[in-house]
Amino acid sequence: MSRKIQRILIGKGLDDLPFGATKEEVKSVLGKPAETDEINMKGERSEAWHFWDLGISVNFDESQDFRLSSIDVASPEVLLYDKPMIGKSIAEVKEFLADKKIGEPVDEIQRGLIYEDANLSLWFNGGALEEIQWGVIE
């Protein structure tokens, strides 16, 4: 992947990685993953590719014909609504997202905020945003 700043596009992917992309298309943008996992959750298979050096993981779900269905980022260079959010507090994130028309957050037990309407999950560690996960809006 080029080292340019990437923007999260809610429900759509990243600038260079649209949801629905094939594995080959993802590989052409990000390169070969450092690690892969196969997951079986609630009877649905999913394949996760991890690009640790980029701070990005991508998921290919069976329900989406094993096309790109969700992305996780931990890189502080990735922007959410054109602003870097990794490292921000829960209060800062909630305040920033309050006017973004993505619904109200469901407070997750201890570690995160879930915006179900936007299929957006924000995971915190030590009070600071550590990971952003979003996927296809169904």
Secondary structure, 3 states (H helix, E strand, C coil): CCCCCCEEECCCEECCEECCCCHHHHHHHHCCCCEEEEEEECCEEEEEEEEHHHCEEEEEEHHHCCEEEEEEECCCCCEECCEECCCCEHHHHHHHHCCCCCCCCEECCCCEEEEHHHCEEEEEECCEEEEEEEECCC
